[in-house]
Amino acid sequence: MTASEIFDSFQQMKVLVVGDVMLDVYLQGEAERISPEAPVPVVRIQNKEIRAGGAANVALNCRALGAQVAIASITGNDEDGRALTSLLQENDLDTKLVRACDKRKTTVKTRIISRNQQMIRFDSEEDTDISLQDEHAFIDAVLKYLQIQKPDVLIFEDYNKGLLKENIIRQIIRHCRSLNIPTAVDPKKKNFFAYQGVDLFKPNLKEVKEGLNTTLTGLSLEQLNQVHAQLQEQLQHRVSFITLSEAGVFYNDGQHAEIIPSHRRNIADVSGAGDTVIAVAGMVYARTKDVGIMAAWANLAGGLVCEEAGVIPVNKTRLLAEIEKSFLEQELK
């Protein structure tokens, strides 16, 4: 299949994203003076924008690539939760598995921006584990959905906000394996080794260092292959896919391993890049089972969204153009 044919095939894909959703609020204005009350700038707010973040941004990226996307998560039973759910529905996402919980509040990250620079961010959130009652109801709903809909891939997006408890993770992975549904995860420290049996494990370098409790001073292929072996010993997963920030990405599936360098970019904002990477990686891996293509395309996609300010999904047309350009450059070498 050509790149264009693979992109066309995304239209027939069904994706389920499971994880922590959040509302990203951007307050934009001008900072023209220093406050007389403290040595801080005064920002006169001129515009307010809300966007979907966390697992919701993963879902938006999958939708931007053309897939039919459902999202399974929790919000607070509050105004922010209703605004987030409405935003997801406006973007053609299936929110039937998004539960509003009376005893929780919706995660909101508010950024104050002036002249395209983030001045400060403040968060409103609750990161305690969800109750047993909510846990059991959530598991039942997700497993039923998997049994009926049989999506082409399930992507976990874990931000350690209390939804993805170990029992939830393991029951969902077990059910996906029984149905032959590929699974991918962008993990965080708390549940790092809970994703046993996942197909695609995508931490970043910082998370690997924390999870394995190692300094990992070098980034040679040999050292990263050793990291894969350490992860594989505990997770029994199929593919390690590690993002290395400005150094690019590394992948190992037990047969092939490579470090793919990053592409030169005019970086505006790295927020949400990891969401884009796991979305592209999960879909491409599910469609092609080719880890080299998966890693190369996800690497390109992550760089593209870093050129834009704020958390935004990848542009499908631009990504395809970048992929075809990159392929042509390799052919000419």
C-alpha positions in Angstrom: 0.0 0.0 0.0 1.2 3.5 -0.8 1.1 6.2 1.8 -2.0 7.7 0.2 -3.8 4.3 0.2 -3.0 3.8 3.9 -4.4 7.3 4.6 -7.5 6.5 2.6 -8.0 3.3 4.6 -8.1 5.3 7.8 -11.7 6.2 6.8 -12.8 2.6 7.5 -11.1 2.4 10.9 -12.8 2.4 14.3 -10.7 3.6 17.2 -11.5 3.6 20.9 -9.5 6.0 23.1 -9.5 5.3 26.9 -8.0 7.7 29.3 -7.9 11.0 31.1 -9.7 13.9 29.3 -9.2 17.5 30.2 -10.3 21.0 29.1 -7.5 23.3 27.9 -8.4 27.0 28.3 -6.4 29.7 26.6 -6.7 33.3 27.8 -4.9 35.6 25.3 -4.1 39.2 25.8 -1.5 42.0 25.9 1.0 42.4 28.7 2.0 46.1 28.6 2.9 46.9 32.2 4.0 45.5 35.6 1.6 45.2 38.4 2.0 47.8 41.3 1.0 45.0 43.7 3.8 42.6 42.8 6.7 42.3 40.2 4.5 40.4 37.7 3.0 41.5 34.3 -0.6 42.5 34.0 -2.2 40.8 31.1 -5.3 42.4 29.7 -7.4 39.5 28.4 -8.8 40.0 24.9 -9.8 36.5 23.9 -10.8 33.1 25.4 -10.5 29.8 23.7 -11.3 26.3 24.9 -9.8 23.1 23.4 -9.9 19.4 24.3 -6.8 18.0 25.9 -5.3 14.8 27.2 -7.0 11.7 25.9 -9.6 13.9 24.2 -6.7 15.4 22.1 -5.6 11.8 21.2 -9.2 11.2 20.0 -9.2 14.4 18.0 -6.0 13.4 16.3 -7.5 10.0 15.3 -10.6 11.8 14.0 -8.4 14.2 12.1 -6.9 11.3 10.3 -10.3 10.1 9.2 -11.2 7.4 11.7 -14.5 6.8 13.5 -13.6 7.5 17.1 -15.2 6.8 20.5 -13.8 8.0 23.8 -14.1 6.4 27.2 -13.4 8.6 30.2 -14.9 10.5 33.1 -15.5 14.1 33.8 -17.0 16.0 36.7 -20.7 16.6 36.7 -20.0 20.3 36.3 -20.0 23.2 33.8 -16.5 22.4 32.6 -17.4 18.7 32.0 -20.4 19.6 30.0 -18.4 22.1 27.9 -15.8 19.5 27.2 -18.3 16.8 26.3 -20.1 19.3 23.9 -16.8 20.2 22.3 -16.1 16.5 21.7 -19.5 16.0 20.2 -19.0 19.0 17.9 -15.9 17.4 16.6 -17.9 14.2 15.7 -16.6 12.0 18.5 -18.7 9.3 20.1 -19.1 10.3 23.8 -21.4 7.5 25.0 -18.6 6.1 27.2 -17.8 9.5 28.8 -19.3 9.4 32.4 -20.1 12.5 34.4 -19.3 11.8 38.1 -20.9 13.8 40.9 -18.0 13.4 43.3 -15.2 14.5 40.9 -14.4 17.7 39.1 -13.3 18.1 35.5 -9.6 18.6 34.9 -9.0 22.1 33.5 -5.6 23.6 32.5 -5.8 27.3 32.0 -2.9 29.1 30.2 -2.5 32.8 30.0 -0.8 33.8 26.7 0.7 37.1 25.6 2.5 37.7 22.2 2.4 33.9 21.6 4.3 33.3 24.9 2.8 31.4 27.8 3.0 33.6 30.9 1.6 31.1 33.4 -0.6 28.0 33.7 -2.9 27.0 36.5 -4.6 23.7 36.9 -7.9 22.6 38.5 -8.0 18.9 38.9 -8.6 15.8 41.0 -6.2 12.9 40.7 -7.4 10.5 43.3 -8.5 7.1 42.0 -12.1 6.8 41.0 -14.4 4.9 43.3 -15.0 1.1 43.1 -18.6 1.8 42.0 -17.4 4.0 39.1 -14.6 1.6 38.3 -17.0 -1.4 37.9 -19.5 0.6 35.9 -16.7 1.9 33.6 -15.2 -1.6 33.0 -18.6 -3.0 32.2 -19.4 -0.3 29.7 -16.0 -0.5 27.9 -16.0 -4.3 27.7 -19.5 -4.3 26.3 -18.5 -1.7 23.7 -15.5 -3.8 22.7 -17.6 -6.9 22.4 -20.2 -5.3 20.2 -18.1 -2.7 18.2 -14.8 -4.5 17.9 -12.7 -1.4 17.1 -9.5 -1.7 15.0 -7.4 -0.4 17.8 -7.7 0.7 21.4 -5.4 3.5 22.6 -4.8 4.2 26.3 -3.8 7.8 27.2 -2.8 7.9 30.8 -2.3 11.2 32.6 -2.5 9.8 36.2 -5.7 11.6 36.9 -7.4 8.6 38.6 -9.3 6.9 35.9 -6.8 4.2 34.7 -6.5 2.0 37.8 -4.6 -1.2 37.5 -7.7 -3.4 37.4 -9.2 -1.3 34.7 -6.1 -1.5 32.6 -5.6 -5.2 32.9 -9.2 -6.1 32.3 -9.4 -4.0 29.2 -6.1 -5.4 27.8 -7.2 -9.0 28.5 -10.5 -8.5 26.7 -8.8 -6.8 23.8 -6.4 -9.7 23.5 -9.3 -12.2 23.5 -10.9 -10.2 20.6 -7.6 -9.7 18.8 -7.9 -5.9 19.1 -4.4 -4.2 19.1 -3.7 -2.0 22.0 -1.3 1.0 22.4 -0.5 3.2 25.4 1.1 6.5 26.3 1.9 5.7 29.9 2.8 7.7 33.0 4.9 6.8 36.0 2.1 5.6 38.4 0.8 2.8 36.1 4.0 2.3 34.2 4.2 -1.5 34.6 0.5 -2.1 34.8 0.2 -2.4 31.0 1.3 -6.0 30.7 0.5 -7.6 27.4 -0.1 -4.3 25.6 1.0 -4.3 21.9 2.6 -0.9 21.6 4.2 0.8 24.6 5.1 4.4 24.0 6.8 6.3 26.9 9.0 9.3 26.5 12.6 9.3 27.6 11.8 10.9 31.0 9.2 8.3 31.7 11.6 5.5 30.9 14.2 6.9 33.2 11.6 7.2 36.0 10.0 3.8 35.3 13.3 1.9 35.2 15.0 4.1 37.8 18.0 4.7 35.5 20.0 7.7 34.5 20.4 6.4 30.9 23.2 8.9 30.1 23.6 7.8 26.5 21.2 7.3 23.6 23.0 4.8 21.6 21.1 2.0 19.8 22.8 -0.6 22.0 21.7 1.2 25.2 18.1 1.7 24.0 17.9 -2.0 22.9 18.9 -2.8 26.5 16.0 -0.6 27.7 13.6 -2.5 25.4 14.8 -5.8 26.9 14.2 -4.5 30.5 10.7 -3.2 29.5 9.9 -6.4 27.7 10.9 -8.5 30.7 8.2 -6.9 32.8 5.5 -6.0 30.3 5.7 -8.8 27.7 4.6 -6.3 25.1 5.3 -6.4 21.4 6.8 -3.1 20.5 8.7 -0.4 22.4 8.4 3.0 20.9 10.3 5.7 22.9 10.2 9.4 22.0 13.6 11.0 22.6 12.6 14.7 22.3 15.0 16.6 20.0 16.9 13.3 19.3 13.9 11.7 17.5 12.3 8.3 18.3 13.4 4.8 18.9 11.6 1.6 18.2 12.2 -2.1 18.8 9.8 -5.0 18.0 12.2 -7.8 18.8 13.3 -8.2 15.2 14.0 -4.7 14.1 15.3 -1.7 16.0 16.3 1.8 14.9 16.7 5.4 16.1 15.0 7.8 13.7 16.3 11.4 14.0 13.9 14.3 14.5 13.3 16.7 11.6 14.3 20.4 11.9 11.3 22.4 13.0 10.5 26.0 14.1 9.2 24.9 17.5 6.3 27.0 18.8 4.8 24.7 21.5 5.4 21.1 22.4 2.1 20.8 24.3 0.1 17.9 22.9 2.8 16.4 20.8 2.8 13.1 22.7 -1.0 12.9 22.1 -0.4 13.2 18.3 2.4 10.7 18.3 0.4 7.9 20.1 -2.6 8.6 17.9 -0.7 8.3 14.6 1.4 5.4 15.9 -1.6 3.4 17.2 -3.5 3.8 13.9 -0.6 3.1 11.6 0.5 0.1 13.6 -3.0 -1.3 13.6 -3.4 -0.8 9.9 0.1 -1.9 8.7 1.8 -3.8 11.5 5.0 -2.2 10.1 6.9 -0.7 13.0 9.3 1.2 10.7 6.5 3.1 9.0 4.7 3.6 12.3 7.7 5.2 13.9 8.7 7.4 10.9 5.1 8.7 10.4 4.5 9.3 14.1 7.9 11.1 14.4 6.9 13.4 11.5 3.4 14.1 13.0 4.8 15.0 16.4 7.1 17.5 14.9 4.4 19.1 12.8 2.1 19.9 15.7 5.1 21.5 17.6 5.1 24.2 15.0 1.7 25.4 16.1 0.8 27.2 19.3 -1.4 25.4 21.8 -2.8 21.9 21.8 -4.1 21.0 18.3 -4.6 17.8 16.3 -2.4 17.0 13.3 -3.3 18.2 9.9 -3.9 15.1 7.7 -3.2 16.8 4.4 0.0 18.3 5.6 1.2 15.1 7.2 0.6 13.1 4.0 2.6 15.7 2.1 5.5 15.5 4.6 5.5 11.7 4.4 5.6 11.7 0.6 8.3 14.4 0.6 10.4 12.4 3.2 10.0 9.2 1.1 11.1 11.0 -2.0 14.2 12.4 -0.3 15.1 8.9 0.9 14.7 7.6 -2.7 17.0 10.3 -4.0 19.8 9.5 -1.6 
